[in-house]
Amino acid sequence: MKASITIHVETLWTNRAELALEAELDNPHSKTNQEVVSMMFEAARLMAEEARGENERALFSQESINRRYRELDEREHRLDERDKRVTSREETAEVHDHRADEREARADEREAYTDTRERDQMERESQAARHR
């Protein structure tokens, strides 16, 4: 009698593995043959567990990679939001600076106009004083 176990296992890393166990059994009821069959099933079970473990390691490492990508995406989003706030503040500061420059220019114009008027007034007064 011949005992045969063939198992196909697919994992994320090895793609596909095949385990084939065969044994010639002279007496299916003997203790030795029962142990051989038991070892065949144990080998198949161990292979399946190893494949499952490999898949779990791959999935858990993929989960950590995905978590890291999510963290990076969140960080990038926060940085984008920060850049928008900084840009907005810079634009507001530019507007305030421009307005301050305009006020200063108007004040300079008024001061120059006032100086001119005062000078003209002084000239008129000095001319009037000379003519008296």
Backbone torsions as a table, in degrees:
resi	resn	phi	psi	omega
1	MET	NA	145.2	-177.5
2	LYS	-120.2	130.0	176.0
3	ALA	-105.6	135.8	-177.5
4	SER	-143.3	134.1	174.1
5	ILE	-129.4	129.2	174.4
6	THR	-127.5	130.2	-179.5
7	ILE	-131.5	136.2	176.3
8	HIS	-111.2	128.3	-179.6
9	VAL	-127.9	135.9	175.5
10	GLU	-114.9	134.8	178.4
11	THR	-127.7	168.9	179.2
12	LEU	-70.5	-26.8	-175.0
13	TRP	-97.0	-43.5	-174.7
14	THR	-96.0	-1.5	-178.1
15	ASN	67.1	-60.3	-176.3
16	ARG	-155.2	135.4	175.4
17	ALA	-131.5	148.8	-179.8
18	GLU	-131.4	132.3	176.1
19	LEU	-119.8	124.0	177.8
20	ALA	-122.6	120.9	177.3
21	LEU	-118.9	130.9	178.7
22	GLU	-134.5	146.2	176.4
23	ALA	-148.1	140.8	173.9
24	GLU	-89.2	121.2	-179.0
25	LEU	-109.1	120.0	-179.8
26	ASP	-81.7	-34.5	179.3
27	ASN	-138.3	106.5	-175.5
28	PRO	-60.5	-18.5	-176.1
29	HIS	-97.0	-0.6	-178.2
30	SER	-77.7	153.5	-179.0
31	LYS	-62.9	-41.8	-179.9
32	THR	-61.4	-45.9	179.9
33	ASN	-64.9	-36.8	177.5
34	GLN	-65.2	-38.1	177.5
35	GLU	-66.9	-39.1	178.0
36	VAL	-61.2	-47.3	179.2
37	VAL	-63.1	-41.2	178.5
38	SER	-61.3	-42.3	178.0
39	MET	-65.8	-34.0	177.9
40	MET	-63.7	-45.0	179.4
41	PHE	-68.3	-35.5	177.2
42	GLU	-63.8	-42.0	178.4
43	ALA	-62.9	-41.7	178.4
44	ALA	-65.2	-41.2	179.1
45	ARG	-63.7	-44.0	179.1
46	LEU	-62.2	-39.9	179.2
47	MET	-64.7	-43.1	178.9
48	ALA	-63.4	-41.1	178.7
49	GLU	-64.7	-41.2	178.6
50	GLU	-63.2	-41.9	178.2
51	ALA	-63.7	-42.7	178.2
52	ARG	-62.8	-43.5	178.0
53	GLY	-60.6	-41.2	178.2
54	GLU	-63.0	-43.5	178.3
55	ASN	-63.0	-41.7	179.5
56	GLU	-64.4	-42.7	178.5
57	ARG	-60.7	-43.0	-179.7
58	ALA	-64.9	-43.5	-178.8
59	LEU	-66.7	-42.4	-179.8
60	PHE	-67.4	-38.3	177.7
61	SER	-68.1	-35.4	176.2
62	GLN	-64.8	-37.9	178.3
63	GLU	-62.9	-41.6	179.1
64	SER	-67.4	-36.9	176.5
65	ILE	-63.4	-45.1	179.0
66	ASN	-62.7	-40.2	178.2
67	ARG	-61.8	-42.1	179.6
68	ARG	-63.5	-41.7	177.4
69	TYR	-62.8	-40.0	177.9
70	ARG	-63.0	-42.6	178.0
71	GLU	-60.9	-42.2	178.8
72	LEU	-65.0	-40.7	177.9
73	ASP	-62.9	-42.5	179.2
74	GLU	-64.2	-41.2	179.1
75	ARG	-62.9	-44.4	179.3
76	GLU	-61.5	-40.3	178.7
77	HIS	-63.5	-43.7	178.7
78	ARG	-62.8	-41.1	178.9
79	LEU	-65.3	-39.4	176.8
80	ASP	-61.5	-44.0	179.1
81	GLU	-63.0	-41.7	178.2
82	ARG	-62.0	-44.1	178.3
83	ASP	-60.5	-39.3	178.9
84	LYS	-63.8	-42.6	179.5
85	ARG	-65.0	-42.7	179.5
86	VAL	-63.5	-43.8	178.7
87	THR	-60.7	-43.0	179.3
88	SER	-62.3	-43.5	178.6
89	ARG	-64.5	-39.9	179.3
90	GLU	-63.8	-41.6	178.4
91	GLU	-64.0	-41.8	178.5
92	THR	-63.1	-42.1	178.6
93	ALA	-63.3	-39.6	178.2
94	GLU	-62.5	-42.1	179.2
95	VAL	-62.1	-45.5	179.3
96	HIS	-62.6	-42.9	178.1
97	ASP	-61.3	-42.8	-180.0
98	HIS	-62.6	-44.4	179.4
99	ARG	-63.6	-41.4	178.8
100	ALA	-63.2	-41.3	177.2
101	ASP	-61.5	-41.3	179.1
102	GLU	-64.9	-42.6	179.1
103	ARG	-62.9	-41.6	179.5
104	GLU	-64.5	-40.3	179.3
105	ALA	-64.9	-42.4	178.3
106	ARG	-64.3	-39.7	178.6
107	ALA	-64.9	-41.7	177.5
108	ASP	-62.2	-41.3	178.8
109	GLU	-63.2	-43.6	179.5
110	ARG	-64.0	-40.5	179.8
111	GLU	-64.7	-42.5	178.4
112	ALA	-64.5	-40.9	178.5
113	TYR	-63.8	-43.7	179.8
114	THR	-64.4	-43.1	178.2
115	ASP	-59.7	-43.7	180.0
116	THR	-62.6	-44.7	179.8
117	ARG	-63.4	-43.1	179.1
118	GLU	-63.7	-42.4	179.0
119	ARG	-62.4	-45.2	178.0
120	ASP	-60.5	-42.5	-179.9
121	GLN	-63.3	-42.7	179.4
122	MET	-64.2	-40.1	178.2
123	GLU	-63.6	-43.0	179.1
124	ARG	-62.5	-41.7	-179.4
125	GLU	-66.6	-41.1	179.7
126	SER	-68.3	-36.7	177.6
127	GLN	-66.3	-40.8	-179.9
128	ALA	-65.3	-37.7	-179.5
129	ALA	-69.3	-35.3	178.5
130	ARG	-68.6	-36.4	-177.4
131	HIS	-77.6	-6.8	-179.1
132	ARG	-88.1	NA	NA
